[in-house]
């Protein structure tokens, strides 16, 4: 059994500007963020929704999502993917692509569309020790660069986020902080009623359920890939107490955080759907 990485050297989007991991059964609620995010399908299949369009991804396919693009993922039966992200302008030096002004005409790269070098770069990425930041920044640069050679990002005339996009971005960026509906509404300069309506009707998931799913997914990553204590993980993922975290995690996954960690060392299971009604809404959004 492989040894988990020390939390001080495990690459995370928020502290290092880049990340990658092996993810099983990827299903993630609609969200957006400031960075470039991608997945490579190693096994199985994934349904991806990007900017309102749905795509079926098979083994070897890559989906690359540009900044501020609403997207979500659903695993119909089984999937194993390599998830990777680059969100910091300090990582992609002199790149204009991190500021939301560029889009890909088609975010999906089929396995016969990109050069063999991309597969070789992924092999190098997964084989290299995660504490070598220079290697991984270079490899991620190269992967994204080769994909941009296949399909170049195009400048789009979009200067402002919609209200829904503002909500998604705010909650994604504040998932590590305890935040109430009232506080979020105030920060977004809208009424609590309006924020609730956007979550329920436009995003398809209630405010509290959505935020809880984001926090549980962040906790799963830390449980699988770091040695941080469960109490520290609960605190840094926005839960006000260990008891609250344990209860929320068990409700979401059916097992305790300790059991999840024991079963997922260095391999993340990422199913962020909540209740059966939430799953119904999520599936509706995907189609």
For each residue, the residues with C-beta under 8 A, 3 or more apart:
1: 265
2: 265 266
3:
4: 224 225 226 227 265 266
5: 9 10 130 131 225 226 227 266
6: 9 10 131 226 227
7: 10 222 226 227 228
8:
9: 5 6 130 131
10: 5 6 7 130 225 226
11: 15 16 18 19 20 130 133 136
12: 15 16 19 221
13: 16 17 18 19 35 85 87
14: 176
15: 11 12
16: 11 12 13 19 88 91 133
17: 13 86 87 88 90 91
18: 11 13 84 85 86 87 88 91 136 137 140
19: 11 12 13 16 83 84 85
20: 11 82 83 84 85 125 126 136 140
21: 82 83 84 221 224 225 268
22: 42 80 81 82 83 126 266 267 268
23: 26 39 79 80 81 82 83 267 268 269 270
24: 78 79 80 264 267 268 269 270
25: 75 78 79 269 270 271
26: 23 39 46 73 75 79 81 83 270 271
27: 73 74 75 270 271 272 273 282
28: 31 72 73 217 270 272
29: 72 203 205 210 213 214 272 273 278 282
30: 49 70 71 72 168 203 204 205 282 285
31: 28 70 71 72 168 172 214
32: 68 69 70 71 165 168 169 172
33: 37 67 68 87 169 172 173
34: 67 68 87 98 100 169
35: 13 67 85 86 87 88 98
36: 64 65 66 67 85 86 87 92 97 98 144
37: 33 64 65 71 83 84 85 87
38: 62 63 64 65 83 84 85 143 144 147
39: 23 26 46 48 57 62 63 73 81 82 83 84
40: 60 61 62 81 82 84 122
41: 44 45 46 57 58 59 60 61 62 79 80 81
42: 22 59 80 81 82
43: 59 78 79 80
44: 41 59 75 77 78 79 80
45: 41 56 57 58 59 75 76 77 79
46: 26 39 41 56 57 63 73 74 75 79 81
47: 54 55 56 57 73 74 75 76 286
48: 39 54 55 56 57 63 71 72 73 74 107 108
49: 30 52 53 54 55 71 72 73 74 285 286
50: 53 55 63 65 69 70 71 107
51: 69 70 71 103
52: 49 70
53: 49 50
54: 47 48 49 286 287
55: 47 48 49 50 63 107 108
56: 45 46 47 48
57: 39 41 45 46 47 48 61 63 108
58: 41 45 61 111
59: 41 42 43 44 45 111
60: 40 41 110 111
61: 40 41 57 58 108 109 110 111
62: 38 39 40 41 108 109 111 114 118 147
63: 38 39 46 48 50 55 57 107 108 109
64: 36 37 38 104 107 109 144 147
65: 36 37 38 50 69 71 107
66: 36 69 97 100 102 103 104 107 153
67: 33 34 35 36 87 97 98 99 100 102
68: 32 33 34 100 161 165 169
69: 32 50 51 65 66 103 107
70: 30 31 32 50 51 52 164 165 168
71: 30 31 32 37 48 49 50 51 65
72: 28 29 30 31 48 49 282 285 286
73: 26 27 28 39 46 47 48 49
74: 27 46 47 48 49 282 283 286
75: 25 26 27 44 45 46 47 78 79 271
76: 45 47
77: 44 45
78: 24 25 43 44 75
79: 23 24 25 26 41 43 44 45 46 75
80: 22 23 24 41 42 43 44
81: 22 23 26 39 40 41 42 46
82: 20 21 22 23 39 40 42 122 125 126
83: 19 20 21 22 23 26 37 38 39 270
84: 18 19 20 21 37 38 39 40 125 140 143
85: 13 18 19 20 35 36 37 38
86: 17 18 35 36 91 92 98 140 141 144
87: 13 17 18 33 34 35 36 37 67 91 98
88: 16 17 18 35 91 92 98
89: 92 93 95 98 99
90: 17 93
91: 16 17 18 86 87 88 137 140
92: 36 86 88 89 95 97 98 141 144
93: 89 90
94:
95: 89 92 98
96: 99 101 102
97: 36 66 67 92 102 148 153
98: 34 35 36 67 86 87 88 89 92 95
99: 67 89 96
100: 34 66 67 68 158 161
101: 96 155 156 158
102: 66 67 96 97 153 154 155 156
103: 51 66 69 153 154 156
104: 64 66 107 151 153 154
105: 151 154
106: 151
107: 48 50 55 63 64 65 66 69 104
108: 48 55 57 61 62 63
109: 61 62 63 64 113 114 147 150 151
110: 60 61 113 114
111: 58 59 60 61 62 114
112:
113: 109 110 150
114: 62 109 110 111 118 146 147 150
115: 118 146 150
116: 119 120
117: 120 121 142 146
118: 62 114 115 121 122 143 146 147
119: 116 122 123
120: 116 117 123 124
121: 117 118 124 125 139 142 143 146
122: 40 82 118 119 125 126 143
123: 119 120 126 127
124: 120 121 127 128 135 139
125: 20 82 84 121 122 128 136 139 140 143
126: 20 22 82 122 123
127: 123 124
128: 124 125 132 135 136 139
129: 132
130: 5 9 10 11 136
131: 5 6 9
132: 128 129 135 136
133: 11 16 136 137
134: 137 138
135: 124 128 132 138 139
136: 11 18 20 125 128 130 132 133 139 140
137: 18 91 133 134 140 141
138: 134 135 141 142
139: 121 124 125 128 135 136 142 143
140: 18 20 84 86 91 125 136 137 143 144
141: 86 92 137 138 144 145
142: 117 121 138 139 145 146
143: 38 84 118 121 122 125 139 140 146 147
144: 36 38 64 86 92 140 141 147 148
145: 141 142 148 149
146: 114 115 117 118 121 142 143 149 150
147: 38 62 64 109 114 118 143 144 150 151
148: 97 144 145 151 152 153
149: 145 146 152
150: 109 113 114 115 146 147
151: 104 105 106 109 147 148
152: 148 149
153: 66 97 102 103 104 148
154: 102 103 104 105
155: 101 102
156: 101 102 103
157:
158: 100 101
159:
160:
161: 68 100 165 166 169
162: 165 166
163: 166 167 188 190 194 198
164: 70 167 168 198 202 203
165: 32 68 70 161 162 168 169
166: 161 162 163 169 170 188
167: 163 164 170 171 184 188 195 198 199 203
168: 30 31 32 70 164 165 171 172 203
169: 32 33 34 68 161 165 166 172 173
170: 166 167 173 174 184 187 188
171: 167 168 174 175 184 210 211 214
172: 31 32 33 168 169 175 214
173: 33 169 170
174: 170 171 177 179 184 187 238
175: 171 172 211 214 215 218 237 238
176: 14 215 218 236 237 238
177: 174 238
178: 238 239 240
179: 174 183 184 187 211 238
180: 183 184
181: 184 185 192 195 196 207 208
182: 185 186 192
183: 179 180 186 187
184: 167 170 171 174 179 180 181 187 188 195 207
185: 181 182 188 190 191 192 194 195
186: 182 183 189
187: 170 174 179 183 184
188: 163 166 167 170 184 185 195
189: 186
190: 163 185 194 195
191: 185 194 195
192: 181 182 185 195 196
193: 196 197
194: 163 185 190 191 197 198
195: 167 181 184 185 188 190 191 192 198 199 207
196: 181 192 193 199 200 206 207
197: 193 194 200 201 202
198: 163 164 167 194 195 201 202 203
199: 167 195 196 202 203 205 206 207 210
200: 196 197 203 204 205 206 207
201: 197 198 204
202: 164 197 198 199
203: 29 30 164 167 168 198 199 200 210
204: 30 200 201 278 281 282 284 285
205: 29 30 199 200 209 210 213 274 278 281 282
206: 196 199 200 209 210
207: 181 184 195 196 199 200 210 211
208: 181 211 212
209: 205 206 212 213 274 275 278
210: 29 171 199 203 205 206 207 213 214
211: 171 175 179 207 208 214 215 238
212: 208 209 215 216 248 252 274
213: 29 205 209 210 216 217 252 272 273 274 278
214: 29 31 171 172 175 210 211 217 218 272
215: 175 176 211 212 218 219 237 238 239 248
216: 212 213 219 220 237 248 249 252 253 272
217: 28 213 214 220 221 270 272
218: 175 176 214 215 221 222 237 238
219: 215 216 222 223 233 234 237 245 249 257
220: 216 217 223 224 260 264 268 269 270
221: 12 21 217 218 224 225 268
222: 7 218 219 225 226 228 233 236 237
223: 219 220 226 230 233 257 260 261 264
224: 4 21 220 221 260 261 264 265 266 267 268 269
225: 4 5 10 21 221 222 266 268
226: 4 5 6 7 10 222 223 233
227: 4 5 6 7
228: 7 222 232 233 236
229: 232 233
230: 223 233 234 242 245 257 258 261
231: 234 235 242
232: 228 229 235 236
233: 219 222 223 226 228 229 230 236 237 245 257
234: 219 230 231 237 239 241 242 244 245 246 257
235: 231 232 239
236: 176 222 228 232 233
237: 175 176 215 216 218 219 222 233 234 245
238: 174 175 176 177 178 179 211 215 218
239: 178 215 234 235 242 244 245 248
240: 178 244
241: 234 244 245
242: 230 231 234 239 245 246
243: 246 247
244: 234 239 240 241 247 248
245: 219 230 233 234 237 239 241 242 248 249 257
246: 234 242 243 249 250 256 257
247: 243 244 250 251
248: 212 215 216 239 244 245 251 252
249: 216 219 245 246 252 253 255 256 257 260
250: 246 247 253 254 255 256
251: 247 248
252: 212 213 216 248 249 274
253: 216 249 250 260 271
254: 250
255: 249 250 259 260 263
256: 246 249 250 259 260
257: 219 223 230 233 234 245 246 249 260 261
258: 230 261 262
259: 255 256 262 263
260: 220 223 224 249 253 255 256 257 263 264 269
261: 223 224 230 257 258 264 265
262: 258 259 265
263: 255 259 260 269
264: 24 220 223 224 260 261 267 268 269
265: 1 2 4 224 261 262
266: 2 4 5 22 224 225
267: 22 23 24 224 264
268: 21 22 23 24 220 221 224 225 264
269: 23 24 25 220 224 260 263 264
270: 23 24 25 26 27 28 83 217 220
271: 25 26 27 75 253
272: 27 28 29 213 214 216 217
273: 27 29 213 278 279 282
274: 205 209 212 213 252 278 279
275: 209 278 279
276: 279 280
277: 280 281
278: 29 204 205 209 213 273 274 275 281 282
279: 273 274 275 276 282 283
280: 276 277 283 284
281: 204 205 277 278 284 285
282: 27 29 30 72 74 204 205 273 278 279 285 286
283: 74 279 280 286 287
284: 204 280 281 287
285: 30 49 72 204 281 282
286: 47 49 54 72 74 282 283
287: 54 283 284
